[in-house]
Amino acid sequence: MIIALGGNALIKFGEEGTTEEQFKNLRVPMSQIAELSREYNIVITHGNGPQVGMLLMQQEATQEVSKRPLQVLVAETQGQIGYMIESTLDEELMKIGQDEQKLFLTVLTYVKVDPEDPAFHNPTKPIGPAYPQPKPGYVKTNKGWRRVVPSPKPKKIYQWREIKRLMELGSWIVIACGGGGIPVIKEGKRLSGVEAVIDKDLASSKLGEQIGADILLIATDVEKVALNYGTSEQKFLDNISIKEALKYLEENQFPAGSMGPKVQAVVNFLQTGGKRAIITSIDKIKEALKGEAGTHFYIEK
């Protein structure tokens, strides 16, 4: 099973994003994942929008340090967030007596993208903090005004063989595709990083396809997917077919900067051999797997 954790797993809306806040917030999903590891082989993926945006702001705030490209900042967040997940997961495994049975590892992950992807000319991926008032170069999202960067589609997860081998051993919990992975392009026999942030849900789906995962669960800040979200006609969905999901995506029911990539990710996952796909909230992971929460996607028979 792949569990894709949204940015609110570490930083909730309205928080400053302090280290203490992030560790506290991680206990909610990590306690559930620790319990679920008794039954499932698990890969944890995670976003990095707030964190990578903050790193970008930090280096822009001073001329005293050399500037690092966005793909390097993504790599930094893989280590930063991987450490925080590992530390919290270790404590939760110890609480239930599974620390001797389960091992865990953060895999530095890079992802192939197409240098001609149109996303490089149409940035849509929100990063960094949200502001209540407009700022130059920022766009309005459902959380406020945020900076956006290119978000090309993932074509291949390079470390999929290593991750699959660890999954087959049965005792490992793997943390991978952090922040969607480090975006790279192939130039001859060399991989070169590019300035972008890959959507972690689309990367999770691609990883699921490559390693043959059975379940993709995307944990975000709402319990269920909704039609007409935020309006008087809002309707939450318990179940939705792939055919319906594609129709609603065409109708822009699920915007590109929020629910759109999540819905597209579960569609991709099921169309490439996945068995179950669920979108739910961070605190409802266990209930969703039991069918008691979340929006469940299926392919019509």
N, C-alpha and C positions, 0 to 999 in steps of 0.2 A: 504494500500500500504506500502511495505517496501522499503525504499531508503537506499542503502548501499553505504556509502561514502568511497572512497579510501584514501590512505595516503596523496595524493596531495590535498585533501580538506583542510589540515592544513599546510603541508610543500611541496612547489613546488620544483622540481628538481633544484639543485644548490643553494638553500637557506640554511641558517644556522639553521633554525627552531626556531628562537627567539619567545618569547611570542607575541610580536607585529606582527610578520609575520603571525603567526597562526591565531590570531584574525582577521587580515585583510583578509586572504584567506577564512575564514569561511563565510564571508559576501556574497560571490557569491552563494553557495548552500543554505544558510539560508534564503536569501531574496526570493528565488524561493520556498522553502519549506513553508515559511510563507504564500505566495500567494496560494499555492496548498492546504493548510490546510482548506481553505474555502470549498473545494470540496471533499477532501479525508481525511479519518482517516489514520494517518501516524505513522509508526515506523521508527526511524532513527537508523541505525547500522553504525559502523565505524571501520576502521582499527587502528592499533597502532604500526606498524612496526618501524617507525623512533623513536617514543617516548619510546617504551619499550627497544629498542636497546641502546638509550642514557642513560636510567636509569641503564642498565646493565654496561655500560662503566663507569658511575659515581661511582658505588660501587666497581668496579674493580680498580679504580684509587687511592684508599686510603685504608689503613689498620685501619683507625680510627673509622670506623663504622661497625656494624655487617652486614653480607651478607644476603640478602633476596633471596629466590628461585624465579625462573622465573614466576611461577603462581601468586606469591604475587605482582611482578612488573606489571603483566597484570592487577591485581585488582587496583593497583595504577593508571594506565593509564585510567581505566574506570572512576574513579573519576575526574582525571585531565582533560580529554577530554570532559567528560560529562558536567563539569562546563563551559568549553569554549563554547560548543555547546548551552547550556542553556542560557548563558549570551548573546550570539550573536542572538539567536533566539528570545529572549525576546525583544531586541531592534527592530528587524525587524517586529515583531508582533505589537509593539507599533506604528511603522511608518504607518501601514495600518489600524490601529484602531481595531485590533483583539486581543489585550492583555487581554481584559475582557472576550472574548468568548472562548479563547483557553488556556488550562493549559498544563504544560509539566513536565516531571519527568524522571530522570535517574534511571534505574533499574539495580542494581548490579546483573550481570548475570553469572551463572556458568553452565558448559556444560559437560555432560557425554562423556567420551572417552573410548575406549577399551585399557586396559593395554597391550594387545598383538598386537596392531596396528603396522604394519611394519614401519610406519613413525618414530618410536622411534629409529630405526636402520638406517634410511636413511633421515637425515635432509634436508629439501628443502625450508623452509620458511625464506625469507630474512628479517632481522631486522637491525635497526641502519643505520648509514650513509653509503653512497657509496663512494668508493675510486677509483681514476683513475688507480692506479697501484696495482698489486697483493699483498695480505697480507697473512701470514700463517693462515690456517684454514678458509679462506674466499673463496667464489666462484664467478665466473663471472656471472653477471646478465645484463639485458638490460640497467641498470643505472650505472653499474660499479661493483667493487668488494665489496661484502657484506658478513657479517656473516650470517650463516643459522642455524636454530634450528628445532627440530622435530615439525611436524604439523599434528597430528592425526585427523581423520575424526570425526566430531561431531555426536553423537548418539542421544542426547536428550538435549533440552533446559529446565532446571529445572524450570525456572520462567515463563513458557509459559501460565499457567493459569492466573497469575496476569496480564500479558501483554494483553491477550485476553479479560479479564474483563474490563480493562481500554479502550481498543478499542471499546468495545460494548457500553460504556458510551457516545462515540461520541465527547467529548470535549477535549480529551487528545492527546498530541503528546508525544510518548514514545521514549526514547533513551535507547537502549538495545544491548546486544551482543557486547559490546565494545571490540575491539581487538579480536573478535571472541569468547569472553567469557572466563571465568576462567576454565581451563581444570581440571576435577576431575574424579576420579575413585571410585567405590563403594567397600568398604572393610568392609564386614559385614553390620552393620547398620550405618557406618560412611563414609562420603565423604572425600577423601584425594586429595589434589592438586598434580599435576604432572608437571614436567619441560617441557613445550611446549608452543607454540603459535598457536591457532586454526585459520584457514583461515576464515576471517570474511564473505566472500561471501558464503562459504559452510554453515556456522552457520546461516546466514540470510535465506538461502533456507530452512534449517531445521526448523527454527522458523516459516517461512511462511507456511510450511506444517502443523505444530502443531496448529497454530492459525487460519488457513483457510484464509490466505491472498489471495487477487485477483491478485495483481501486485507485481512483484519484479523488481526494477530498480537499476542496479549497475552503479554508477557514478565513472569514473576513469579518466585517463589523456589523453585518445584518444576518438574521437567522435564515431568511429565505430570499430568493429572487422575487422581484416584484415587477408587474406591469404598471405603467403610468406612475413611476416612483415619485414620491413627494407631492402628488396632486390629490385632489378629493376623490379621484377615481382609482387610487392605488389598490392593487390586488396582488397579494402574495400567492406564490405558486408552490404547491406541495410536490407535484410531478409535472414534467414537461418532456415531450418527445423531441428528438433531434430535429425533425421536420419543423415543428413549431418554433423551436429555438432559432433556427436559421431564418425563418420568416420574421420573427421579432427583431433579429439582428438587422435585417434589411430595412425594417421600419424604424430603426434607431431607437428602439425601446431600451436598449442597453448601450449607453454611451461609450465611446472609445477610451475615455480617460478613467472609467470606473468599472462598471459591470461587464462591459463589452468583451474585453479580453478573457475574463473568467468564463463567460458562457462559450466563447469560441474555443477556449482550451478544453472544456469538457466535451464539446462536440468533436473536436479533433481526436481526443483520447478514445471515445467510444467508436468512432469511425475507423480507428487503426487497431482495434482488437481489445480495448479495455472492456471490463465486465460491468463495473459500477462507477458512477460519477455523481458527486454530491457537492453542492455549495451550501455552506452553513456558517454560523457564527463561531468565533473562537471558543466560547464557553459551552458549545453544544456538540462538540466533536463526537463524544461517546454516544449521545442520544441519536445523532444523525445516522451513525452506523447501525443502530438498532431500528432505524426507520421511524423514530419518534420526533425528529426535527429535520430542518433543512429542506432544500429543493433537490429532488432526485430526478436525474435525466435518464432517458431510455431510448432505445432504437425500436421503432415500430416493427412488429413481426408481420 
